[in-house]
Amino acid sequence: MSTLTLEYEPNITNLHIYNNILSIELDDERTISIPLSWYPRLQHATLDELKDWKIIGHGYGIAWETIDEHISITGILAGRKSGESPASFQKWLAVRKQ
């Protein structure tokens, strides 16, 4: 297994979601774009839920508490998709439909 080593670990400063794309602004002036399909909970969230985010850990990550989704800058830069198992996601989706 490889490990991601960064000379500088940037912090998240802002984000935008549009056209099924999560666009994350970093303090080193980069913007990283990721398809929402990488994070099924985000893809299935309502607009209000998507707007209910906060930066956590002084810019280390983003949290959507209402849908229990947390994404770290390390995971983003490493290109990691959601690590949630299909069974866990289906259980979460079933509870939402109740």
C-alpha positions as CSV (number, residue, x, y, z in Angstrom):
1,M,0.0,0.0,0.0
2,S,1.4,3.4,-0.9
3,T,1.2,6.4,1.4
4,L,0.6,9.9,0.2
5,T,3.4,12.3,1.3
6,L,2.9,16.0,0.8
7,E,5.5,18.8,1.1
8,Y,2.6,21.0,2.3
9,E,-0.8,19.9,3.3
10,P,-3.2,22.6,2.1
11,N,-6.3,23.5,4.0
12,I,-9.8,23.7,2.7
13,T,-11.1,27.3,2.6
14,N,-14.4,27.0,0.8
15,L,-16.5,24.7,-1.4
16,H,-19.2,24.9,-4.0
17,I,-21.5,22.3,-5.4
18,Y,-23.0,22.6,-8.9
19,N,-23.9,20.3,-11.8
20,N,-23.1,17.2,-9.6
21,I,-19.5,18.5,-9.0
22,L,-18.0,19.2,-5.6
23,S,-15.5,22.0,-6.1
24,I,-13.1,22.6,-3.2
25,E,-11.0,25.7,-2.8
26,L,-7.7,25.4,-1.0
27,D,-5.5,27.9,0.8
28,D,-2.7,27.3,-1.7
29,E,-4.9,28.8,-4.5
30,R,-5.9,25.5,-6.1
31,T,-9.4,24.4,-6.7
32,I,-10.1,20.6,-6.8
33,S,-13.2,19.3,-8.5
34,I,-14.7,15.9,-7.7
35,P,-17.9,14.3,-9.1
36,L,-20.6,13.9,-6.4
37,S,-20.9,10.2,-7.6
38,W,-17.7,9.6,-5.6
39,Y,-19.7,10.2,-2.4
40,P,-23.1,8.5,-2.7
41,R,-24.5,10.3,0.4
42,L,-23.8,13.6,-1.2
43,Q,-25.2,12.5,-4.5
44,H,-28.5,11.5,-2.8
45,A,-28.7,14.5,-0.5
46,T,-31.3,17.2,-0.8
47,L,-30.2,20.8,-1.8
48,D,-30.7,21.9,1.8
49,E,-28.5,19.0,3.1
50,L,-25.8,19.8,0.6
51,K,-25.8,23.4,1.8
52,D,-25.5,22.4,5.4
53,W,-21.7,21.8,5.5
54,K,-18.9,23.1,7.7
55,I,-15.1,23.0,7.5
56,I,-13.6,21.0,10.3
57,G,-10.1,20.6,11.8
58,H,-9.0,24.1,10.8
59,G,-9.4,23.2,7.1
60,Y,-8.5,19.5,7.3
61,G,-11.9,18.3,6.2
62,I,-15.5,19.0,5.5
63,A,-18.5,17.6,7.4
64,W,-22.2,17.3,6.4
65,E,-23.5,16.4,9.8
66,T,-27.2,15.9,8.7
67,I,-26.2,13.1,6.3
68,D,-23.2,11.9,8.4
69,E,-20.6,12.5,5.6
70,H,-17.0,13.6,6.3
71,I,-14.3,14.1,3.7
72,S,-10.6,14.9,4.5
73,I,-8.2,16.9,2.3
74,T,-5.8,14.0,2.4
75,G,-8.5,11.7,0.9
76,I,-9.4,14.2,-1.7
77,L,-5.8,14.7,-2.8
78,A,-5.2,11.0,-2.9
79,G,-8.2,10.5,-5.1
80,R,-10.1,8.3,-2.6
81,K,-13.7,7.8,-3.2
82,S,-16.1,7.1,-0.4
83,G,-15.0,4.1,1.6
84,E,-18.6,3.3,2.7
85,S,-19.6,-0.3,1.9
86,P,-22.6,-0.8,-0.4
87,A,-24.5,-2.5,2.4
88,S,-24.0,0.4,4.8
89,F,-25.0,2.9,2.1
90,Q,-28.2,0.9,1.3
91,K,-29.1,0.8,5.0
92,W,-28.6,4.6,5.2
93,L,-30.7,5.0,2.0
94,A,-33.5,2.8,3.4
95,V,-33.7,4.8,6.6
96,R,-34.0,8.0,4.6
97,K,-37.0,6.7,2.7
98,Q,-39.0,6.0,5.8
